[in-house]
């Protein structure tokens, strides 16, 4: 019973950590989207691969 109770905060901590990481990457993606012209970079990438 004690081990089960001690696992709950750890799970909550991991879940909170994942939310923080997701938030961080979402913010990073927004910064990249702001700093780059997406249509140009997308056509450039597709053109180089195809």
C-alpha positions in Angstrom: 0.0 0.0 0.0 2.8 2.4 0.8 4.6 1.6 -2.4 1.5 2.2 -4.4 0.9 5.6 -2.7 4.5 6.6 -3.4 4.2 5.8 -7.1 1.4 8.2 -7.6 3.4 11.4 -7.1 6.1 10.0 -9.4 3.6 9.4 -12.2 2.2 12.9 -11.7 5.7 14.3 -11.9 6.4 12.4 -15.1 3.1 13.6 -16.6 3.9 17.2 -15.6 7.4 16.8 -17.1 6.0 15.6 -20.4 3.6 18.5 -20.5 6.5 20.9 -19.9 8.5 19.3 -22.7 5.6 19.4 -25.1 5.0 23.1 -24.2 8.7 23.8 -24.8 8.7 22.1 -28.2 5.5 23.9 -29.2 7.2 27.2 -28.3 10.3 26.3 -30.2 8.2 25.3 -33.3 6.4 28.7 -33.1 9.8 30.5 -33.0 11.0 28.6 -36.0 7.7 29.2 -37.8 8.1 33.0 -37.1 11.8 33.1 -38.2 11.5 31.0 -41.4 9.4 31.6 -44.5 7.6 28.2 -44.5 6.4 28.0 -48.1 9.8 28.8 -49.4 11.7 26.3 -47.1 9.0 23.6 -47.8 9.3 23.9 -51.5 13.1 23.9 -51.2 13.1 20.8 -49.1 10.6 18.9 -51.3 12.5 20.0 -54.4 15.8 18.7 -53.1 14.4 15.3 -52.1 12.1 14.7 -55.1 
